[in-house]
Amino acid sequence: MAHQYLKTQPDVKGFFGEFGGSFIPPELQKEMDAITDAYFSISKSHDFITELRAIRKHFQGRPTPTYFCRNLSNKTGGRIYLKREDLNHTGAHKLNHCMGEGLLAKYLGKKRLIAETGAGQHGVALATAAAYFGLECEIHMGEVDIAKEHPNVVRMQLLGAKVVPVTHGLKTLKEAVDSAFQAYLIDPVTSIYCIGSVVGPHPFPMMVRDFQHVVGIEAREQFLEMTGELPDVVTACVGGGSNAMGIFSGFLDDEDVRLVGVEPSGRSLKIGDHAASLSYGKPGVLHGFRSYLLQNDKGEPEPVYSIASGLDYPGSGPEHCMLKDKGRVEYVMASDDECLEAFFTLSRIEGIIPALESSHAVAYAQKFARENPRQSILVNLSGRGDKDIDFIVENYKIPEA
């Protein structure tokens, strides 16, 4: 079913419809072509697949469970389920593709992993993969996010990664990507750039989706086993969109299942107050690929914002852009206030502290459940909120019991 879709998207040049592709300098394109060739040969080999499956089971702790939120469902109506990626080792879905990218780097004989990070979850996951495979690791992170996500910075350093502060521009995720790309350009032969989402030049949107597909496979099987049917709706937060593509890819061929991506509407819909690129962006090129982009009249990316550091990116994955245009996935928004309410509610009612990124999807699920009391909704709870606790305590009042 969905595997047929995965074999046909993207096309050979990395395009999902009109989105994606590879808009990079010729010298870097040679390296990308080598990575693409290696991915198609190595990743389909018995040895690679066997090793990756063993890593997922014995190191990551997969499969992660699907969980019925009885208390939250009783409060809101409907039936709310969570795919518990917060229980994946390192606390988020990011390790799914980082271990795959690390394993690919090992087979390619690379010495160093380079990446950007926003919320720090990708950085922690890649530092974990580097430690596992005995590789060097360099993580570029905006100064704003370093201050906001201090626990994850410490975790990266404990794992042996070099954390490079990014001090230009808004000092957040977009600038971190710029900085990491520059570092990679200096030495693409012994290094590999491990992009943290389904973004960037081909083959990364495809590779990251394929490594995250395990989430959708597990969730579909688990939900059928638990309920005897498929969920009415599957939802996930969308910044770059890796966790969403991971779970959506398991249900794309199930036409009766609605797929809903939740973008951050932040403080308001004024420029610089949100990061809802699929809702308000126009087609443009950034970081080597074409997507819906929040941009000015000159085609330059606009400043973006989200309470969740992992969502404050001015574009989105090219596959999401195609799925939006085809009408297969619906993209909605949740504000900072709605995100915070969901964060506190899930913590208090279910004993699960979600990442602020994932809380956007929980906020939508609560709203959907109230309006559709007889339907089921499955949320990809993409990460846990340990990383956000310091930020929450410093900036917001915790509701009284």
N, C-alpha and C positions, 0 to 999 in steps of 0.2 A: 504494500500500500504506500505508505509515506516514503519508503526507500526508493520507489520509482521516481517520486518527485525529487528526492535528494540527488538522484543520478542525473537529472536533466537541468537542475538549477544550481549554480549559474551556468552560462554557456562557456565555451572554451576560452574566451577572453575575460571571463570573470564578471560578466554583466547579468544582473537580474532585471530583465526588461531593459529600461534605459539607464538603470542605476548600477553603481559598482565600477568595475573596470580597474585600470591601473594607470594613473597619471603621475608618473615619477620620472626622475632623470634616467637616461639610458644605462649608466653604470650600475644603478640600483636595480633597474629592470632585469639585468642579467642575473643578479642574485635572487630576485623574486622568481624568475623562471626556473632557476635551479631548485629553489624551495618547493615550487609547484611540482616539478618532475619528481623530486624526492618524496613528496607527500603522496602522490598517486602510486608510486612503486612501493615505498617502505610501509606506508600505513595499511596497505592491503595484504601485507605478508603475514604468514602464520605466526612468525616469531614476535612481530610487533603487536599484533592483536592479542596474543596469549599473554605477553608481558603487561600490556595495558589493562587487560581484564584482571590480572593478579593484583596489580597496583590498586585498582578501584575497589576490589574486594578486601584485601588485607591491609592496605595502607589508608585509603580514604574512608573505608567503612560503608561502601555502597552494597546493596541499594539503600538509599535513604527512604524512610517510611512516608506513606500518605496518611494523613491524620484527619479525623472528623472533629471539628470544633463544636462539641456539644453545647458548651456554655454560651459561646458566641452566637451559635445558631438559635438557641432558645431566646436569647436577648433580641436578636434582630429579625427572626423569622428565617425561612429558607434553610438551605443546608450548605454550610461553608466547610470546605475541605482545604487542607494545606499540604503541598508537596514540600517536605521538610529539608530543603537544601541547607538550612541553618545547622543541620546535624552532620553535614559533610565535613570532613576534616578541614580545619582552618576556619570553619564557620560560614562558608558561603559556597555558591555554585562555581566560583572562579577556578577552583582546583581541578575541575573536570577538564578544562582545556589546557591549564598550565602543565599538568602532568603529561598530557598528550604532546604539547609543544616541547617540553623538556626531554621527553623520550625521543622525539624527532631530532632534536638538537644533538642528542647523544649518538644517534645513528649517523648523523651528518658529520660528526667529529668536531662540533663547535665547542668552544671553550667558555663562552660568556653569554648569559641571557641579559638582554636589555629590555626595559619596558617603562611605560608610564603608569601612574595610578592616580585615582581621584580620591575615593573613600578609603583607599589603602587595602581593600580586600584582594584586588588583583596583585598588588605588590607583595602582600603576605603569601599568597598562593604561589607566586613565581619564586619567591625566596625559599619557600618550602621545597618546590620542585628542584631548585638549584642545589639545595643542601642534599636532597635525596640522590641526585645524579652526580654530585661532586663537581658542580660547575660554578664559576663566578657569577655574580648577580649584581646588576646596577639598576636602581629604580629612580625614576625622575618624578618628582611630586611638587606641586605648587605650594608656595609658602603658606597660603591661606588654608589649604587642606592639611598641611603638616601640623598647623596649630589646632585645627578642628578635629583631627583624627589621631591625636597623639598616641593612644594605645597601639594602633596599628604600626606607627613609625617605630615604636620600641620593639614590637614583634619582628618587624623586618630586620632591624639591627641585630636582635638576638639570633636570628636565623642566618646571619652572616652577610646580609646584603648591604651594599653601599647605597645610601639614600642621598640623592642629589637634589637640593632645594632649587626650585625654579622661581626666579625673582622678577621676571618681566611680565608686562601686561596685567591681566587680572589675577595672575599667580594661582590659577586653578587648572582644571583638567586639560583644556585646549592647549594651554602653554606647556603643560607637562608632556603632551604628545609631541609638540614642536621640538622641545629640548631632547627628548629621547630619540627622535628621528635624526637629529643632528649628530648625536653621539654614535648612532648606528652607521651613519654615512662615513664616519672616520675609519671604521674597521668592520665592513660587512663580511669579510672573509672568515674571521675567527669568531665573530659574534652572530647572534640571531636575535632579531627584534620580535618579541612575543607580545603582540597586540592584545589588549585586555578586553576586547569586545568584538562584535561582528562588524567591525569597521576597518578602514585602511584599504590599501591596494590589494588586489587579488594576489595570493590565494587566501588571505586571512579571514575575510567574512565567511568563506566556505569552510575553512579548516576549523574555526572556532565553533561554528554551528554544528559541524559534524561531531566534534568532541563533546558538545553540550547535548546532542541528540539523545544521549543516554537518559537524561531527565524525562524527556517526553515518552520514551519507550517504557521506562519504569512506571511513570505516573499513569499511563493508559492501562497497563496490565493491572496495576494495583487497584485502580478505581473500579475496573470491571470485576475484579475478584471481590472487592468489598461490597459492591452494590448490585452487580449483575447488569449494569448498564453504563453508558458513558455519561460524563457530566454535561449539563446543559451549556455551561460556559466555562472556559479556561481563561484565566487572566494573569498578567504579570506586569511589573513596572518596566518602563522603556526609557533608557538613556541612549547608550549605544545599542543596547538591546540583546545581549548575549543570553541572559537568563530567559527572556521571553522567546527567542528563537529556539532555545533548547527545549522548552516545554511545548511550544506551538508545533514544532516539527513532528511531534508524536501524534498530532490530531489534525493535520492539514487536510488529509483525505476524508475525514469524517465530517461531511457537509452539514450534519445536524448539530455539530458542536460549534457554538459561537466562540470566536477568539477575540479577546479584548486586551489591547495594550494600554497602559496607563502612564501618561507623560506628566511631568511636573509643571503645574501652572504657577508655582512659587508664591510670590507676594501679590502679584497682579499680572495683568496681561500687557503691561507696558514693556517696551524694549528694555532689557537688562534686568527684568524682574521675574522672568520665567525661562524655561528651556524646552518648550513644546515645539520642536522642529517639525514633527510630522503634521501637527495641527496648523502651524503658522509659517512654516518655511517654504522656500522656493528652491527648485533644482539648482544645484551649484556644486563646485568641486572644492574639497578640503582634505588635507592629509592623504592625497593620492587616490581618492575615489569620489564618485558622484552620488549625491544623496539630496534629500530635502534639507535645506540649510537655512538657518536664521542669518540673513545677510543684509547688508545695506545696498544702496543703489550702485555701488562700485563692485559688488560681488564679494566684499570683505565680510568675514563673520562678525555678527553682532555680539556684544557682551551677553552672557547668559547667567542665570542664577537658579539654584535650587537649595532647599534646606539639606538635601541629600547630596553629598559630594560626588557620589558615583553617577549622578544624573545630570550634572551641569555641563553638558556638551552641546555645541550649537548645531550638530547634525545627528543623524541616526543611521543604523545599519542599512545598506542598500536593499537587502532582502525585505526589510520592513517597508521600505518605500514602495517596492513592487507590490507587496501584499496589500498595502493601503490602496494603491491605484486599482488593483483587481477587485477590491471590495471583500477579500477573504478575511482580513483582520480589520477590526474597528479600533480606532485610536481615540481615547478620551483623556481627560485630565483630572488630576487631584491637586489641591492647593497645599501649601505648608500647613495651614490650620487643620485641614482634613487628615493630612498625614500624621500630625502630632496626636490628634484625637484617636486615630487607629493604633498608633504606637502605644499609648497609655492603656487603651481598652484591651488590646490583645495581651499586654503584660499582666494586667489586673485580673482579667476574666479567664484566661487560658494558661497563665503561668509561662508564657512564651514572649520573650523580649525580642521584637523584630528589628532588623536594620531599618533605618529611615527610608532607604530606597524601597524595600519591600513593603513598607507601611503604606505607600501610595496604592499598591494593588489591594491591600487589606481594606483600605478606605473605600475603594470602588466596590469590593465584595460586600461590605456592610450595606452600602447603598442599594446594590442590586438585590440582596437578600430581603431587605425591607420592602422593596417594590415587587418582588417575585417570590412570595412565601412558599410556593410549591416547587421551586426549581433548585437545582444544585449548581454550585460554583466552586471550581478548583483554583486555588491561588498558588502560584509558585512563590513560596516564602524563600526568596533567594539568599537571604543571609540573616545572621543574628545581630542583635543590637549592642553587644558589648562595646564595640568601637565607638558608639554614639553617646554613651552614658555621660562621659565628662562634659561633652558639648551641651547635652540636654540640661544637666544640673546647673551649669554656668549661665544658661540663657533662658531657661523656662522654669516655671513653678510646677513641681510635681503635684498632681491632684491629691487631695486628702482622701484617706480611705473611707 
